[in-house]
Amino acid sequence: MFAIVAAATLARFILIYFNWPITNSDEGNMGLLALHVAYQGDHPTFFYGLPYMAPLEGYIAAPLFRIFGTSLFTLRLGLLPLFAAFLICMYYLTRLLYTEKFALAIVILLSLGSGDIIYLQIKAVGEYPETELFSALIPLLAAWLALTSFSSIQGEKLHTNRKRIIIYGFLGLIIGLALWVDFLILPIVASAGLLLLLFCYRELISWAGLSLLLGAVLGAFPLILYNFSAPWNQNSWNTLLWIHQNGTEEIAALHLTWLHHIVGTLMIGLPSVTGANPNCPFSAFPLYSSPALSTLPCILYHGIWGAGYLILLIVATYCAVRIIWRSRRHFFSQKDALEERQVLINHSSRLMLLGSVILTLASYASSPSSAVPLVVTYRYLLYALIAAPAILWPLWNGLRIRGLPSRRKTNSSFLLSGGLLLLIFATFISGTLRTFADIPAAQSAYQQEDALVQDLLKIGATRIYSEYWTCNRLTFRSQEKIICSVLDDQLNPGFDRYMPYRYIVRAAPHPTYVFPLGSKQADLLKSQMHATINYYREYVFEGYMILTFNSSIQASIIGRRTSSTGQGA
């Protein structure tokens, strides 16, 4: 098992060494946060610009910056231990609830993955690598505590010893950290909590319960401290509601229906997060544009993959619920045989995994994020992959086909389940190969960005305005030699995650404008300059339009924009 984990981690090390995936401004923001922690002594509670997401990745990268230097590679390097720990937790969780051979198969499967899956594991944009680990570790600890709550002597309850008290405290610490990182993990926390409440309720009213509570408070202490001082409209509860409802205006404006939520969930989000590849263009999906014959195979593939996942989820849930229902009399009985009790707890733990996925899917499908065009995002369904053992177990165990003779039943079950498993593994292998095939494109983008930074420094453009997806990555790549502030499509102040940068650029006597060629900002700025001034200097570097001019002209442009829009950059 450890050899598989090492090989998978090495594969991801190779990817980040060659700068895959292509970075963006969100990752640049995390790099800047780590830079400030490492060299300026900053200790931010949240990711810059977001009042709800813990910057654990920045804190992990900060000491690595001091040891190995500041770079994109070093920023991502600290994510590899999180991924390795995730695989180890998934192995022990699967072995605990199923079988050792199945656990090895799950580790092999999760060692692979599509570009979408691997992207979330090794890109430092916040929350996903650590949340993936926490979402495996929390069910593992909860299931172990429940399964070991009785001794081998029939009906005898274990005394809560020091080891169990410590593990309860550790579980609480992980839950607290996970909630600080992101509220998306709430379905897993709720499912694990219900499992402990059903089978460890006596321990929860003892020192073990107190240890769990203290651990949770310690892990979430920065979040708790923030909520004591934050305005009511910015506290965690209101932030959680805002996250869930964000996009409601677009839903109404675009007249989107419940069918858009279903398509966005089952045909876009769910297939992407569970390994279906390659991705289809957004415009190819039904209800979002007119269907085209060329994209039909891709749409069908994603639709079948999403429907297949849903069917396996229903089958696995039915199997677990059926066995639990038959064993329901053992829930609160203290005189049952250990074996009967263990069977009940085992299947309840499996249902814990399935229930967390069902809650996640329901929450996602009911949110605007599943329907709004160009916003539909698979990353909020990350936990759909965590339940892979529970989802795939009916296939591994062999589907039972009724109404056939015994031999034909066995052969048909083997062919069907084996064929589906081979298809899933082949898809994951294909996704991994496609990911490695993208390395040259990522290298090219990395070199292009480096060339852009060097060109800007050569012309003295150290204080610049640009669009959101450019700003922070240039600032991080230049290690703050270039300071960038964001302008929106109308050249008004945009989303600056780190507000001091806005004031630094605003105070510069002659900042430079750097926008992608063909962008709305580039076209608008050039038309304004043609209409108002005769002298400016224009460069084109690596697909970007760069405009510079002297301080008097800069003042003239800012004055006109301030008078026409009511605010200046």
HELIX and SHEET records of a PDB file:
HELIX    1   1 PHE A    2  TYR A   17  1                                  16    
HELIX    2   2 SER A   25  GLN A   40  1                                  16    
HELIX    3   3 LEU A   56  PHE A   68  1                                  13    
HELIX    4   4 LEU A   72  LEU A   77  1                                   6    
HELIX    5   5 LEU A   80  LEU A   97  1                                  18    
HELIX    6   6 GLU A  100  SER A  111  1                                  12    
HELIX    7   7 GLY A  115  ILE A  122  1                                   8    
HELIX    8   8 TYR A  128  LEU A  147  1                                  20    
HELIX    9   9 ARG A  162  VAL A  181  1                                  20    
HELIX   10  10 PHE A  183  ILE A  185  5                                   3    
HELIX   11  11 LEU A  186  PHE A  199  1                                  14    
HELIX   12  12 TYR A  201  LEU A  204  1                                   4    
HELIX   13  13 TRP A  207  GLY A  219  1                                  13    
HELIX   14  14 PHE A  221  SER A  229  1                                   9    
HELIX   15  15 TRP A  232  GLN A  234  5                                   3    
HELIX   16  16 SER A  236  GLN A  245  1                                  10    
HELIX   17  17 THR A  248  ALA A  253  1                                   6    
HELIX   18  18 TRP A  258  ILE A  262  1                                   5    
HELIX   19  19 VAL A  263  GLY A  269  3                                   7    
HELIX   20  20 LEU A  270  VAL A  273  1                                   4    
HELIX   21  21 PHE A  282  ALA A  284  5                                   3    
HELIX   22  22 LEU A  293  THR A  295  5                                   3    
HELIX   23  23 LEU A  296  ARG A  326  1                                  31    
HELIX   24  24 ARG A  328  HIS A  330  5                                   3    
HELIX   25  25 LEU A  338  ALA A  365  1                                  28    
HELIX   26  26 PRO A  368  SER A  370  5                                   3    
HELIX   27  27 ARG A  379  LEU A  381  5                                   3    
HELIX   28  28 TYR A  383  ILE A  386  1                                   4    
HELIX   29  29 ALA A  388  ASN A  397  1                                  10    
HELIX   30  30 SER A  406  ALA A  437  1                                  32    
HELIX   31  31 ILE A  439  LYS A  458  1                                  20    
HELIX   32  32 TYR A  468  ARG A  477  1                                  10    
HELIX   33  33 PRO A  500  ALA A  507  1                                   8    
HELIX   34  34 LYS A  520  THR A  532  1                                  13    
HELIX   35  35 SER A  551  THR A  565  1                                  15    
SHEET    1   A 5 ILE A 483  VAL A 486  0                                        
SHEET    2   A 5 ARG A 463  SER A 466  1                                        
SHEET    3   A 5 THR A 512  PRO A 516  1                                        
SHEET    4   A 5 TYR A 544  THR A 548 -1                                        
SHEET    5   A 5 ARG A 537  PHE A 541 -1                                        
END                                                                             
